[in-house]
């Protein structure tokens, strides 16, 4: 489970509560667990895993932090420095 606070720095959104297309235009920060072709297994800050399409973001690898919406990776999250 990704519970080291890394994703929480990017917001409190989760796949279970904020990933729904009817709940608004919210991108959820997730960590890439593994990559399989054009899809990646990702995990949110609560440890919820799902598979997302990564066609729009080239060069994805395990450990990357992505912003996803409706099952599609929109881009990499920038590193947050506090």
For each residue, the residues with C-beta under 8 A, 3 or more apart:
1: 43 46 47
2: 6 7 31 43 44 45 47
3: 45 47
4:
5: 8 9
6: 2 9 31 65
7: 2 10 29 30 31 44 45 65
8: 5 11 12 45
9: 5 6 80 82
10: 7 29 65 67 77 80
11: 8 29
12: 8 45
13: 17 18 19 26 27 28 29 44
14: 17 18 19 28 44 45 46 48
15: 18 19 28 30 44 46 48 50
16: 19 44 46 48
17: 13 14 23
18: 13 14 15 23 24 26 28
19: 13 14 15 16 23 26 28 50 68 69 70 71
20: 23
21: 70
22:
23: 17 18 19 20 26
24: 18
25: 69
26: 13 18 19 23 69
27: 13 67 68 69 74
28: 13 14 15 18 19 44 67 68 69
29: 7 10 11 13 44 45 65 66 67 77
30: 7 15 42 43 44 52 65 66 67 68
31: 2 6 7 42 43 63 64 65 66
32: 35 40 41 42 60 61 62 63 64 65 66
33: 40 41 42 43 49 62
34: 40 41 62
35: 32 39 40 41 54 60 61 62
36: 39 40 41
37:
38: 53 54 55
39: 35 36 51 52 53 54
40: 32 33 34 35 36 51 52 54 60 66 73
41: 32 33 34 35 36 49 50 51
42: 30 31 32 33 49 50 51 52 66 68 73
43: 1 2 30 31 33 47 48 49
44: 2 7 13 14 15 16 28 29 30 47 48
45: 2 3 7 8 12 14 29
46: 1 14 15 16
47: 1 2 3 43 44
48: 14 15 16 43 44
49: 33 41 42 43
50: 15 19 41 42 71
51: 39 40 41 42 71
52: 30 39 40 42 66 68 71 72 73
53: 38 39 56 71 72 73
54: 35 38 39 40 57 60 66 73
55: 38 72
56: 53 72 73 74 75
57: 54 60 66 73 74 75 76
58:
59:
60: 32 35 40 54 57 64 66 73
61: 32 35 64
62: 32 33 34 35
63: 31 32
64: 31 32 60 61 76
65: 6 7 10 29 30 31 32 76 77
66: 29 30 31 32 40 42 52 54 57 60 73 74 75 76 77
67: 10 27 28 29 30 73 74 75 76 77
68: 19 27 28 30 42 52 71 72 73 74
69: 19 25 26 27 28 72 74
70: 19 21
71: 19 50 51 52 53 68
72: 52 53 55 56 68 69
73: 40 42 52 53 54 56 57 60 66 67 68
74: 27 56 57 66 67 68 69
75: 56 57 66 67
76: 57 64 65 66 67
77: 10 29 65 66 67 80
78:
79:
80: 9 10 77
81:
82: 9
